[in-house]
Every structure is written in structure tokens, then in C-alpha cells.
Amino acid sequence: MIPKVGQLLRWYDNIVLNPNGHDSDVGIVKEVRSDGYGEYAYAVIIDWCKGPHSSYHDCEEYEESIGNGEIVVVV
């Protein structure tokens, strides 16, 4: 699932240890770009509220985080 700019995300620090999201964060997809450097189809830049800071995820990292519930798409 390719994310879209403006999507709201919730990140859970450790979904097993913190199922209520005590150490969670909220972020927004800032940029989705074609990652022409090798094997990855796209890269995602997310602006997070805690810090605040940005994070870079290649498509494998992003899709793995979505699949295991670490990152949840809110909108």
C-alpha cells in the first residue's frame, strides 16, 4: 500500500509492551518519492509530533511496519 501525502499515521513504540499506546506518536506523511536508488519502489518521509522530527522509510520498512501494526494509518 503506497502512502499518500497528508495521511495521518499513528506509531506504536512497541505494540506488545504498550498495547494502549502510552509511548505512541502521531505523524503525517510529508513526502512520498520514487526511490531510484536500487531495489526500492518508493520512500516515505514522515513528520512526527514527538520531538518533532522526520523519519525516512524505504518501502520495505514502511510496509513491514504497517503489516505488524507498528504504524497504523488513521486517515
PyMOL commands that set and color helices and strands:
alter all, ss='L'
color gray80, all
select helices_A, chain A and resi 59-67
alter helices_A, ss='H'
color red, helices_A
select strands_A, chain A and resi 8-11+25-33+43-48+53-58+71-73
alter strands_A, ss='S'
color yellow, strands_A
deselect
rebuild
show_as cartoon
